[in-house]
Amino acid sequence: MTTAAIELNNIQVRLQQKQVLDGIDLTIEQGDFITFLGPSGCGKTTLLRTIAGLQQADGGSIRIGGREVANGETNFHMEPSKRGLSLVFQSYALWPHMTVFENVAFGLQVRRMGKAEVKRSVQAALDKMRIPELAGRYPSELSGGQQQRVAIARAIVTEPDILLLDEPLSNLDAKLRVEMRAELKRLHQELNTTIIYVTHDQHEAMSLSTRVAVFFGGSLVQTDKPRLLYKHPKTLQVADFIGNAGLHLNSMEGVITHERGQAWLKTAVAAIPVEGCELETHKDVVMTIKPEDIRLYDRQGPDRIAAAVEAVFPSGAETLVQLNAAGGTAMMVRVMGDADYEPGTVLYADLRKEQLNFYDKRTGIRMEHVTPISNTLEESHHEDRLSHSR
Ligand SMILES: Nc1ncnc2c1ncn2[C@@H]1O[C@H](COP(=O)(O)OP(=O)(O)OP(=O)(O)O)[C@@H](O)[C@H]1O
């Protein structure tokens, strides 16, 4: 078994009497690209700073490559420069009086490396960031995107085992962000370094990471592969946060009943046969489904929910259709291509059962044990499905 890149054990941090991090346990494997995701103030940056050694932990321990670097109980804190990490800040923090070459070389020169070797290493880092032609320029002569590349070149020139990136793209415009995202992904594959990345941008987290760790109020709520996090958020809070990135998560309240020898989740619009909840009659449940997991038909069929078109939001490749079903239940459905419905048109929605998630309304925690019984008729009724829906 290989040693984990980083092991965090019950990390506690208090700042000015406020518990900013509370019992963080996390193992980061070598080569992981893990993103710390969460709303502003949830403690992402503080955790990154604690790993880097810029912030002392009040409790818990940190191991990097199997070696203890911090222990709150014994008050041991290894200094940042000895931890084998490089940190890139949101602000780039380039030295204005130094050229790009000098900025990148600085970390090597303090290590008393020979001149020729420094030159070779800086050149290699600038090549990796695809900016060899900028070596002689000063930071004031660079665009935001170029400055960001220099900041990353400076961080990778020392060949750190672990690269820490704190919202590195937040000062860039939308187009540059997408471009730099691709660069970071390529860099991760090329260097095979462990990367910890802090962001509050769900899209960035999903598209870059091998794993995403979601934080709320100083606690780590869920760590998963992006796809799993997207499909099965562990709590309603996580579902809501992920769903708020323009994904328009649909949620419906319901209650579990047992009738005709079968358990059902009854909502205002549908009764869904479920299993795994024998003892949970009358439990209040919130059911969620993503807009792309609802199919639209123009005819009634088994298990389809009648709903009237409220509004249509075209956005090029896809269209969001807002529907209104029984009991005032709003539903947002994503369909590929155009969907030019008049408001008031009645359509029939089929919720893809395997994509439903159920949450205990009181605790907000996903009821993993409750699963829908799939509709065996579903596949035989595809011929009348609207051609543009998926
Ligand atoms: N030096 C400090 N003294 C007191 N409180 C602090 C200090 N630094 C951070 N905090 C508080 O700790 C909490 C976590 O801050 P942190 O910067 O880690 O959050 P974050 O998730 O990175 O937020 P953002 O996305 O806005 O950067 C916040 O409530 C913040 O106000």
The ligand as a Gaussian input file, in Angstrom:
#p B3LYP/6-31G(d) Opt

LIG

0 1
 N       -7.672000      35.770000      11.003000
 C       -8.947000      35.515000      11.284000
 N       -9.497000      35.891000      12.444000
 C      -10.776000      35.626000      12.759000
 N      -11.617000      34.946000      11.948000
 C      -11.148000      34.543000      10.773000
 C       -9.796000      34.802000      10.348000
 N       -9.616000      34.271000       9.130000
 C      -10.796000      33.716000       8.785000
 N      -11.717000      33.873000       9.755000
 C      -13.104000      33.381000       9.747000
 O      -13.062000      31.994000       9.588000
 C      -14.105000      31.537000       8.745000
 C      -13.550000      30.737000       7.589000
 O      -12.790000      31.572000       6.762000
 P      -12.092000      31.026000       5.437000
 O      -11.338000      32.161000       4.794000
 O      -11.335000      29.809000       5.752000
 O      -13.366000      30.650000       4.557000
 P      -13.455000      30.252000       3.030000
 O      -14.347000      29.094000       2.982000
 O      -12.100000      30.109000       2.446000
 O      -14.189000      31.521000       2.424000
 P      -13.958000      32.300000       1.013000
 O      -14.481000      31.409000      -0.059000
 O      -14.783000      33.538000       1.210000
 O      -12.493000      32.581000       0.921000
 C      -14.867000      32.778000       8.326000
 O      -15.996000      32.908000       9.136000
 C      -13.883000      33.890000       8.571000
 O      -14.558000      35.088000       8.857000

